């Protein structure tokens, strides 16, 4: 009896079932990969923004720890509360002050410039990270301007220039010292949606007087911390007795929005979320206490 060789092959139904299973598995793998990629992009964006914020906080701390104030009747320090109205009502503070810089400064010939006091200004804005303009894709940018010691000494430290330091609406300090810099060159850090500072004066030993500075009313909705000059709110020239003390320390808060949150803010008019919801869901907050090491003289 002759044996017969039977060839086993897949039926059409088996091939179709296997194909369906492969399509389902491929779809699941692609979906999982997309979710992992989205999570990675969100995480890496938040880590990058957080690293920048920590670096900016170090610079802010170094500047504030070394501020210079004198009791000569002129204005030495000005911090004014403000709010960015678009795309969100973000809290911010503009700063104008003098500080001791630690790095040596040289002129174009390589000669060391005498003096180590520089005028420094901070402003938060919602503008283009490329050129500082209000065109194109904008983001929240914290700008820092530092005027060289020579210009600071000859132009900004003289008594006439310190009757009142530039206010929060000023775009420059002195001649040609643009706070945002040429084409936004004074960019310090982006994605900062909220830049706030609480100031505290030295304790006078009395339990019934506050150390935290706060001044707010219907006529004056914003707080201004000004040391020296006719408008002084802190220090010996302040009109309020328990604020006639030197600054002791400050709590600095940086609220950092993720790249995803920034993209939402750029198209907030077309989205169902409010700006406040975007900030709450897509931001991290960094807080540091900074002590004022130099005392008035």
C-alpha positions as CSV (number, residue, x, y, z in Angstrom):
1,X,0.0,0.0,0.0
2,X,1.5,3.2,-1.1
3,X,1.6,6.1,1.4
4,X,0.3,9.5,0.4
5,X,2.2,12.8,1.2
6,X,-0.3,15.4,2.5
7,X,0.8,19.1,2.4
8,X,-0.5,21.1,5.3
9,X,-1.4,24.7,4.5
10,X,-3.2,27.6,6.2
11,X,-6.7,28.1,5.2
12,X,-8.0,31.5,4.1
13,X,-9.9,31.9,7.4
14,X,-6.8,31.3,9.5
15,X,-4.8,33.8,7.4
16,X,-7.6,36.4,7.9
17,X,-7.7,35.8,11.7
18,X,-4.0,36.1,12.0
19,X,-4.0,39.3,10.0
20,X,-6.7,40.8,12.2
21,X,-4.8,39.9,15.3
22,X,-1.5,41.4,13.9
23,X,-3.4,44.6,12.9
24,X,-4.9,44.9,16.4
25,X,-1.5,44.3,18.1
26,X,0.2,46.8,15.8
27,X,-2.4,49.3,16.6
28,X,-2.0,48.8,20.3
29,X,1.8,49.1,20.0
30,X,1.5,52.3,18.0
31,X,-1.0,53.7,20.5
32,X,1.2,52.8,23.5
33,X,4.3,54.2,21.7
34,X,2.4,57.5,21.0
35,X,1.3,57.8,24.6
36,X,4.9,57.1,25.8
37,X,6.3,59.6,23.4
38,X,3.8,62.3,24.5
39,X,4.6,61.6,28.2
40,X,8.3,61.8,27.4
41,X,7.9,65.1,25.5
42,X,5.9,66.5,28.4
43,X,8.3,65.3,31.0
44,X,11.4,66.5,29.1
45,X,9.8,69.9,28.5
46,X,9.0,70.3,32.2
47,X,12.5,69.2,33.2
48,X,14.1,71.7,30.8
49,X,11.9,74.5,32.0
50,X,12.5,73.6,35.6
51,X,16.3,73.5,35.1
52,X,16.1,77.0,33.5
53,X,14.0,78.3,36.4
54,X,16.5,77.0,39.0
55,X,19.3,78.7,37.1
56,X,17.3,82.0,37.0
57,X,16.5,81.7,40.7
58,X,20.3,81.4,41.4
59,X,20.9,84.6,39.5
60,X,18.0,86.5,41.2
61,X,19.2,85.3,44.6
62,X,22.8,86.5,43.9
63,X,21.5,89.9,42.8
64,X,19.2,90.5,45.8
65,X,21.6,89.2,48.4
66,X,24.1,91.9,47.3
67,X,21.9,94.9,46.9
68,X,23.3,98.3,47.8
69,X,21.2,100.8,49.8
70,X,22.3,104.0,51.4
71,X,20.5,106.5,53.7
72,X,21.4,109.5,51.7
73,X,17.8,110.6,50.8
74,X,17.9,109.1,47.3
75,X,16.0,106.1,45.9
76,X,18.1,102.9,45.9
77,X,15.6,100.1,45.5
78,X,12.2,99.8,43.7
79,X,10.0,96.8,43.4
80,X,6.5,97.3,41.9
81,X,3.8,94.7,41.7
82,X,2.2,94.4,38.3
83,X,-0.1,92.1,36.3
84,X,0.2,90.8,32.7
85,X,-3.3,91.2,31.3
86,X,-2.8,89.0,28.2
87,X,-3.0,86.1,27.7
88,X,-3.5,85.7,31.4
89,X,-3.7,87.9,34.5
90,X,-0.3,86.7,35.7
91,X,1.2,88.3,38.8
92,X,4.6,89.8,38.3
93,X,7.0,92.3,39.9
94,X,9.4,94.7,38.2
95,X,12.7,95.3,39.9
96,X,15.1,98.3,39.8
97,X,18.1,98.3,42.1
98,X,21.9,98.4,42.5
99,X,23.9,95.3,43.4
100,X,27.5,94.2,43.9
101,X,28.7,92.0,41.0
102,X,31.3,89.4,41.7
103,X,32.8,89.1,38.3
104,X,35.6,91.4,37.0
105,X,34.6,93.7,34.1
106,X,36.9,94.8,31.3
107,X,36.7,97.4,28.6
108,X,37.2,96.8,24.9
109,X,41.0,97.2,25.3
110,X,41.2,94.5,28.0
111,X,41.7,96.9,30.9
112,X,39.8,96.2,34.1
113,X,37.0,98.7,34.8
114,X,37.1,100.0,38.4
115,X,34.1,99.6,40.6
116,X,31.9,96.6,41.1
117,X,28.4,98.1,41.5
118,X,25.9,97.6,38.6
119,X,22.3,98.8,38.0
120,X,20.1,95.8,37.5
121,X,16.5,95.6,36.3
122,X,14.0,92.7,35.9
123,X,10.8,92.6,33.8
124,X,8.4,89.8,32.9
125,X,6.8,90.0,29.4
126,X,4.8,87.9,27.0
127,X,6.8,88.4,23.8
128,X,8.8,86.6,21.1
129,X,11.8,84.6,22.3
130,X,13.6,85.4,19.1
131,X,13.6,89.2,19.0
132,X,11.5,90.4,22.0
133,X,8.8,91.7,19.8
134,X,5.1,91.0,20.0
135,X,5.0,89.2,16.7
136,X,4.9,85.5,16.0
137,X,4.9,82.7,18.6
138,X,5.2,84.4,22.0
139,X,6.0,83.1,25.4
140,X,6.5,84.3,28.9
141,X,10.0,85.7,29.2
142,X,11.8,87.1,32.3
143,X,14.3,89.8,31.2
144,X,17.3,90.9,33.2
145,X,19.3,94.0,32.4
146,X,22.7,94.7,33.9
147,X,24.4,98.0,33.3
148,X,28.2,97.9,33.4
149,X,29.9,99.4,36.5
150,X,31.5,102.3,34.6
151,X,28.1,103.5,33.2
152,X,26.4,102.8,36.5
153,X,29.0,104.9,38.4
154,X,29.0,107.9,36.1
155,X,25.4,108.0,34.8
156,X,23.1,106.2,37.3
157,X,24.5,106.5,40.7
158,X,24.6,110.3,40.8
159,X,22.1,111.9,43.1
160,X,20.0,113.4,40.3
161,X,19.4,110.0,38.8
162,X,18.2,108.6,42.0
163,X,15.4,111.0,42.8
164,X,13.2,108.2,41.5
165,X,14.3,105.0,39.8
166,X,12.5,104.0,36.6
167,X,9.0,102.7,37.2
168,X,7.5,99.4,36.0
169,X,6.4,101.0,32.7
170,X,9.9,102.2,31.8
171,X,11.6,100.4,28.9
172,X,15.1,101.7,29.7
173,X,17.3,103.0,32.5
174,X,19.4,105.9,31.6
175,X,20.6,106.5,28.0
176,X,20.4,103.4,25.8
177,X,20.1,100.9,28.6
178,X,17.1,99.0,27.3
179,X,15.6,96.6,29.9
180,X,14.7,94.0,27.3
181,X,18.0,94.7,25.4
182,X,18.4,95.1,21.7
183,X,16.1,92.6,20.0
184,X,15.4,91.0,23.4
185,X,19.0,90.3,24.1
186,X,18.5,90.5,27.9
187,X,16.5,87.3,27.8
188,X,17.1,85.4,31.1
189,X,14.6,82.6,31.2
190,X,11.3,81.6,29.4
191,X,8.1,79.9,30.5
192,X,7.9,82.0,33.7
193,X,4.2,82.8,33.9
194,X,4.3,84.2,37.5
195,X,7.2,86.2,39.1
196,X,6.3,87.3,42.6
197,X,8.2,88.4,45.7
198,X,7.1,88.9,49.3
199,X,9.4,91.3,51.2
200,X,10.0,91.4,55.0
201,X,11.6,94.0,57.1
202,X,13.6,93.5,60.3
203,X,11.6,92.5,63.3
204,X,11.2,95.4,65.8
205,X,10.5,93.0,68.7
206,X,6.9,93.9,69.0
207,X,4.2,91.2,68.4
208,X,1.6,93.7,67.2
209,X,3.6,94.9,64.2
210,X,4.0,92.9,61.0
211,X,7.4,92.1,59.4
212,X,5.9,91.3,56.0
213,X,5.4,94.4,53.9
214,X,1.9,94.7,52.5
215,X,0.1,97.9,51.3
216,X,-3.1,97.5,49.3
217,X,-6.2,99.6,49.0
218,X,-8.8,100.7,46.5
219,X,-6.8,103.7,45.6
220,X,-3.5,101.8,45.5
221,X,-4.2,98.2,44.3
222,X,-0.5,97.5,43.7
223,X,2.3,97.1,46.3
224,X,5.5,99.1,45.8
225,X,8.5,98.4,47.9
226,X,10.7,101.5,47.6
227,X,13.8,102.2,49.7
228,X,14.8,105.9,49.9
229,X,13.5,109.0,48.2
230,X,10.2,110.9,48.5
231,X,8.1,107.8,47.7
232,X,9.8,105.5,50.2
233,X,7.6,102.7,51.6
234,X,10.5,100.8,53.4
235,X,13.4,102.2,55.5
236,X,13.8,105.3,57.6
237,X,12.0,107.5,55.1
238,X,8.8,105.4,55.2
239,X,5.7,107.1,56.5
240,X,4.7,104.0,58.4
241,X,6.7,103.5,61.6
242,X,6.9,99.7,61.6
243,X,8.2,99.7,58.0
244,X,11.0,102.1,58.9
245,X,13.4,99.1,59.2
246,X,15.9,97.7,56.7
247,X,14.8,94.8,54.5
248,X,15.6,91.5,56.1
249,X,14.6,88.8,53.6
250,X,12.3,88.0,50.7
251,X,10.4,85.0,49.4
252,X,10.8,84.7,45.6
253,X,8.3,82.6,43.7
254,X,8.6,81.5,40.1
255,X,5.7,79.7,38.5
256,X,7.0,77.8,35.4
257,X,4.6,76.7,32.7
258,X,5.4,73.6,30.6
259,X,5.9,73.8,26.8
260,X,2.5,72.2,26.4
261,X,1.0,74.9,28.6
262,X,2.7,77.6,26.6
263,X,1.3,76.3,23.4
264,X,-2.2,76.3,25.0
265,X,-1.7,79.9,26.0
266,X,-0.8,80.9,22.5
267,X,-4.2,79.6,21.3
268,X,-6.2,80.3,24.5
269,X,-9.0,82.0,22.6
270,X,-9.7,78.8,20.7
271,X,-9.5,76.5,23.6
272,X,-12.2,75.5,26.2
273,X,-9.8,76.0,29.2
274,X,-9.3,79.3,30.9
275,X,-5.8,80.7,31.4
276,X,-6.1,80.0,35.1
277,X,-6.9,76.3,34.4
278,X,-4.0,76.0,32.1
279,X,-1.6,77.5,34.7
280,X,-3.1,75.2,37.5
281,X,-2.7,72.0,35.4
282,X,0.5,72.6,33.5
283,X,2.9,74.5,35.9
284,X,5.4,74.0,38.7
285,X,6.2,76.5,41.5
286,X,9.7,77.2,42.8
287,X,10.1,79.2,46.0
288,X,13.3,80.4,47.7
289,X,13.9,82.6,50.7
290,X,16.7,85.1,50.1
291,X,18.3,87.1,52.9
292,X,19.6,90.6,52.3
293,X,23.3,90.3,53.4
294,X,24.3,94.0,52.9
295,X,22.9,96.6,55.3
296,X,22.2,100.3,54.7
297,X,24.9,102.8,55.5
